[in-house]
Amino acid sequence: MFLVRSADAVAASPQLLDPDRYLTAAGRAAARGLGERLRWYDCVPTAVWTSPLIRAAQTAELMMAGLGWSGVIEAVSDLATDGDPRRVEAHLRPLRRPAAVVVIGHEPGLSALGVLLTGRDDFPALHRGEAARIDGGAIRWVFGAGDEVPRPVR
């Protein structure tokens, strides 16, 4: 399983509300680059779930294009900033093995989901455009688009 925080987006303003924020040029490049790099680290999705917010959906589309994956990307309302990570975890629980679900969302919901999936109260908050791999209920590594190699998490 892979948890991914959406890439860098433009700032909210009175004219552009939070759900409508879209990726910056750097965020678009980071999302595609993350997908390209995850190809090297056995990221072969069986499903892709994203927050319905624009920046997460764009991250998902660009990341999966970079990964070379052309399957369906499902919008999951509980991955939005006001969603419930417990409901996401309940839907993931029966899929854990051998599924490789890529989940794209936002903080603090992603790290809350990470706590539920791993049982680690110290699950690290993900930076924009960063992915965490979880195998067998343990966090294996964290990886950003600009990283040369994944960083192990102890």
GIJOLIN-V689743 format. One record per backbone hydrogen bond with DSSP energy under -0.5 kcal/mol. CO is the residue of the C=O (numbers start at 1). NH is the residue of the N-H. If there is no record, write none. Layout:
((CO,NH) (CO,NH))
//
This chain:
((1,134) (2,103) (3,132) (4,105) (5,129) (6,129) (8,24) (16,13) (17,20) (18,21) (19,54) (21,55) (22,10) (24,28) (25,29) (26,30) (27,31) (28,32) (29,33) (30,34) (31,35) (32,36) (33,37) (34,38) (35,39) (37,40) (38,41) (38,43) (39,42) (42,44) (43,45) (47,102) (48,74) (49,104) (50,76) (53,56) (53,57) (54,58) (55,59) (56,60) (57,61) (58,62) (59,63) (60,64) (61,65) (62,66) (63,67) (64,68) (64,69) (65,68) (72,48) (72,74) (74,50) (75,77) (76,79) (77,80) (80,83) (83,85) (84,87) (84,88) (85,89) (86,90) (87,91) (88,92) (89,93) (90,94) (92,95) (92,96) (93,96) (95,99) (100,46) (100,47) (101,2) (101,103) (102,49) (102,104) (103,4) (103,105) (104,51) (105,6) (106,110) (108,112) (109,113) (110,114) (111,115) (112,116) (113,117) (114,118) (115,119) (119,121) (120,123) (127,130) (129,145) (130,5) (131,143) (132,3) (133,140) (133,141) (135,138) (138,135) (140,153) (141,133) (142,151) (143,131) (144,147) (150,152) (151,142))
//
